Amino acid sequence: MKYTSVKRTASVKAFALILCVAAWPLVCGVTGCSTGNRYKQSTGEYIDDRGLTSHVKTALAEDHQYKYDDVNVTTFKGVVQLSGFVNTRDQKNRAGDLAKHVEGIKELANNITVKE
């Protein structure tokens, strides 16, 4: 009689362990993906923004007319902001034009300061 009780307890513990292990991916999947709001990016938005920033930096680096060593590029929810310093207004306008032509940008804020 005692042997059956021990066997049943072991079976219940094994079932509970299996249930916990099976539920773990569900719990992590539901709580692991953050959703963004207007002040915080979701994981997908963060990845997309990193890609946009990279594409804009590449476009600026590949320009044969000017160098943009002192220009910073940041992106938040598809809005790209250019900041930093350039020598002429033409450089500022050219940087804005290059950035506008990058696919996926929702809006561009050209906050580059001209040193003139």
C-alpha positions in Angstrom: 0.0 0.0 0.0 2.8 2.4 0.9 4.6 1.5 -2.4 1.5 2.7 -4.5 1.5 6.1 -2.7 5.2 6.7 -3.4 4.7 5.7 -7.0 1.7 8.0 -7.4 3.6 10.9 -5.8 6.5 10.4 -8.1 4.1 10.4 -11.1 2.5 13.6 -10.0 5.9 15.3 -9.6 7.0 14.0 -13.0 3.8 15.3 -14.5 4.2 18.7 -12.8 7.8 19.0 -14.1 6.7 18.1 -17.6 4.0 20.7 -17.4 6.4 23.4 -16.2 8.9 22.6 -18.9 6.2 22.7 -21.6 4.8 26.0 -20.3 8.2 27.8 -20.1 8.4 28.7 -23.8 4.8 30.1 -23.7 5.6 32.2 -20.7 8.8 33.5 -22.2 7.2 34.1 -25.6 4.4 36.2 -24.1 6.4 38.3 -21.8 9.7 38.4 -23.7 8.5 40.5 -26.6 8.1 44.1 -25.6 5.6 46.2 -27.4 6.5 49.8 -28.0 4.7 52.9 -27.1 5.4 56.5 -28.1 8.4 56.7 -25.7 9.9 53.2 -26.2 10.7 51.2 -29.3 9.5 47.6 -29.7 12.2 45.1 -30.5 11.2 45.1 -34.2 11.3 48.9 -34.3 14.7 48.9 -32.7 16.0 46.6 -35.4 14.5 48.6 -38.2 15.8 51.8 -36.8 19.3 50.4 -36.6 19.1 49.4 -40.2 17.9 52.9 -41.3 20.7 54.5 -39.3 23.2 52.2 -41.0 21.8 53.0 -44.5 21.9 56.7 -43.9 25.5 56.6 -42.6 26.4 54.5 -45.7 24.8 57.0 -48.0 26.6 59.9 -46.4 30.0 58.0 -46.5 29.6 57.2 -50.2 29.0 60.8 -51.2 31.9 61.9 -53.4 31.2 65.6 -53.2 31.5 66.1 -49.4 32.7 64.4 -46.3 30.4 64.1 -43.3 32.8 63.2 -40.5 31.1 65.5 -37.9 27.5 64.4 -38.7 25.7 62.1 -36.3 22.7 60.0 -37.4 20.1 58.7 -34.9 16.8 57.1 -35.6 13.7 56.6 -33.5 10.5 54.9 -34.9 11.5 55.6 -38.5 12.3 59.3 -37.8 15.9 60.0 -38.7 17.7 62.9 -37.1 20.9 64.4 -38.5 23.0 66.5 -36.1 26.5 67.7 -35.9 28.5 70.3 -37.9 29.3 71.0 -41.5 31.2 73.9 -43.2 28.6 75.1 -45.6 24.8 75.3 -46.1 25.3 73.2 -49.3 26.7 70.4 -47.2 23.8 70.5 -44.9 21.3 70.5 -47.7 23.2 67.7 -49.5 23.2 65.5 -46.4 19.4 66.0 -46.0 18.9 65.1 -49.7 21.0 61.9 -49.4 19.1 60.9 -46.2 15.7 61.5 -47.7 16.4 59.1 -50.5 17.0 56.2 -48.1 14.1 53.8 -48.3 12.0 53.4 -45.2 12.4 56.8 -43.6 9.2 58.2 -42.3 10.5 61.7 -41.5 13.8 63.5 -41.5 14.9 66.1 -39.0 18.0 67.9 -40.4 19.5 69.6 -37.3 23.0 70.0 -38.7 24.6 73.2 -37.7 26.6 75.2 -40.3 30.0 76.5 -39.0 30.0 79.6 -41.2 
